[in-house]
Amino acid sequence: MRPNLKAYILLTSLLFVIYIFYSASANDTSFDGHALEHFQDVGAWGWIVSVGNVTIGPADMAGMNISVYMTSANPDEYPPGFIDPDIAVGDHVAVYGSLQTTQPGDYHVLLVGSKNYYLKRDLI
């Protein structure tokens, strides 16, 4: 992974963790897509996903590459979702999580806050 992309993902992840901790509510999203790249940084890990069909959430996410990730948070207060450990680059995946945005059109999906959140292979 390119160094500037890693720094961007790390910074974005930390901003979203802060946002979740101090936010009254978050919006859920659901979509399918393809796994492009796995990432792992201090306190955050997940996949960059190319969004296909958006079931719940803004339609303009379709075609975007969005980070879908977990963070190191207190599991008693912020239950973790699930990331399928068998995902490989190119796999068709299904996503359900908390949609995060810092500005219009800039989306990320956090899989912390509900045990129902997931990023899993979708064997269509």
N, C-alpha and C positions, 0 to 999 in steps of 0.2 A: 504494500500500500504506500502511496506517495506520502512523504512527511507532512505536507501542508493539508492533505485530506485527513490524516490522522489527527492533526491539531484541531482542525475544524470540527471533526466528529467529537473529540474530547470536549472542546469548549461548548458545543451545542448540547452534548449530553449533560454536562454540569449545569448549564442554564435550565434545562428541562427538569432536572432533579430539584433544583431550587424552586422552580415554578410549581411542580407537583406538591412539594412540601407546604407551600404557602397558598396554594390555589383552593378555592372552595369546591370546585367541581372540574371534571375533565370530560371531554366528548369522546365517546367510543367511535371507532371506525372498523370497517370490515372490508377486505378486498382480497383478490387473488393476484398472483404475479409470478415472477421468476427470480430466484436467488442469484444475485450477481457476484457478491463479494462478502466474505466473512470478515469481521473486524473484532479486535479485542484491545481495549485500552484500560488504563487504571480506572476501576469503578464502573465501566460500561463495556458491553459486548453484545454482538448481534450480527445482523446481515443488512446489506444494502439490497433492496428489493425493487425490481422494475414493476410498477403497478399496472395491472391489467384491468379487470372488471371491478369497479367500486360498487359494493353492495350498500354500505352505510358510510356516509361522509361526502365531502366535496367532490363533484364529478371531475374537477380540473386536476385531481391527483392522477388520473389515468395517463399512463405514458411517462410519468415522473419516476426517478430513482429516489427512493425514500429509505432512510435508516429505520430499522425495526430492532429495538434493543431492550436489554435488561440493565439495571443498575444495582449497585451495592446499596441497599436500603434495609432498614430494620424490617424483617419479614413479619414481625408481630403487628407492626403498625401499617406497613405497606406490603401486602401479600404479593409474592412473585407469581408471574404467569409461567408460561412454558415455552422453551425453544427446543424444537426437535433436534436431537444431537446427530441425526442421520442425514440432515440436509446437506446437499452438495451443490456446487456451482451449476446453474442451469436447471435445477429442479423447479417444478411448478409448486408453488406454496400458497397456503391460505393464512391470512393474518386477521386477528381480532385484538384490538388494543386501544389504548388511550391516545387519541390524536392530539399532537402538540404542534404549536406554531408560534413563531416569533414575529412573523409578518405575513400578510396575505400571500398565499402561494408557496410558502416555505413550511413544509410538513415533515414531521417525524412521528414515529409511533413508539410509545413507551409501554413495555409489558410488565409494569409494576403498578400495583394498586388493586388488582383482582386476580384471584386464582383462575378465573375464566379466560384470561388473556392468553393468546398463543401465537406462535409462528411455527407452522408445521408443514411437512410435505403434504401435497394434495395429489393423490393418485387418481387423477380424472379418468 
